């Protein structure tokens, strides 16, 4: 389990990035670490933060609201 503050920091950068790979580059961590942190945060909150497909990652409305806080 990651530190909740670190998960929020990763989420904030991911929300500002075009995809998780870009976020991973900005954070100097692996794309898998970004994915794991986002998934863990989603599980903790009980809400999806991003819609994921094989070609696209889009922030949800709930994720947009979280990013503004």
C-alpha positions as a printed NumPy array, in Angstrom:
array([[  0.   ,   0.   ,   0.   ],
       [  1.326,   3.38 ,  -0.991],
       [  1.225,   6.534,   1.046],
       [ -2.084,   8.305,   0.382],
       [ -0.37 ,  11.643,  -0.164],
       [  1.893,  10.072,  -2.787],
       [ -1.13 ,   8.49 ,  -4.512],
       [ -2.797,  11.913,  -4.655],
       [  0.37 ,  13.492,  -6.061],
       [  0.525,  10.816,  -8.779],
       [ -3.185,  11.286,  -9.518],
       [ -2.777,  15.077,  -9.826],
       [  0.049,  14.712, -12.354],
       [ -1.876,  12.02 , -14.256],
       [ -4.95 ,  14.285, -14.379],
       [ -2.815,  17.062, -15.893],
       [ -1.146,  14.715, -18.41 ],
       [ -2.45 ,  13.346, -21.682],
       [ -1.846,   9.74 , -20.556],
       [ -0.234,   7.629, -17.833],
       [  2.995,   7.277, -19.805],
       [  3.421,  11.06 , -19.932],
       [  2.643,  11.223, -16.206],
       [  5.25 ,   8.54 , -15.509],
       [  7.877,  10.52 , -17.42 ],
       [  7.004,  13.707, -15.519],
       [  7.175,  11.812, -12.201],
       [ 10.282,   9.752, -13.116],
       [  8.514,   6.498, -12.267],
       [  7.307,   3.573, -14.384],
       [  3.915,   3.651, -16.136],
       [  3.007,   0.557, -14.098],
       [  3.615,   2.509, -10.877],
       [  1.234,   5.226, -12.077],
       [ -1.398,   2.621, -12.961],
       [ -1.016,   0.871,  -9.594],
       [ -1.26 ,   4.128,  -7.621],
       [ -4.37 ,   5.244,  -9.532],
       [ -6.004,   1.817,  -9.071],
       [ -5.208,   1.837,  -5.356],
       [ -6.642,   5.344,  -4.981],
       [ -9.782,   4.33 ,  -6.911],
       [-10.209,   1.323,  -4.611],
       [ -9.753,   3.539,  -1.556],
       [-12.288,   6.111,  -2.808],
       [-14.711,   3.56 ,  -4.257],
       [-15.022,   5.582,  -7.485],
       [-13.276,   5.388, -10.862],
       [-10.993,   8.329, -11.585],
       [-10.234,   7.429, -15.209],
       [-11.962,   5.531, -17.995],
       [ -9.392,   3.214, -19.565],
       [ -9.295,   1.475, -22.913],
       [ -6.446,  -0.036, -24.882],
       [ -5.968,   3.22 , -26.779],
       [ -7.216,   5.951, -24.484],
       [ -7.357,   7.127, -20.884],
       [ -9.971,   9.757, -20.041],
       [-10.579,  11.352, -16.687],
       [-14.055,  10.797, -15.204],
       [-16.284,  13.569, -13.902],
       [-15.474,  12.417, -10.357],
       [-11.767,  12.549, -11.269],
       [-12.163,  16.096, -12.586],
       [-13.744,  17.157,  -9.295],
       [-10.947,  15.467,  -7.324],
       [ -8.298,  17.216,  -9.44 ],
       [ -9.763,  20.604,  -8.566],
       [ -9.352,  20.065,  -4.821]])
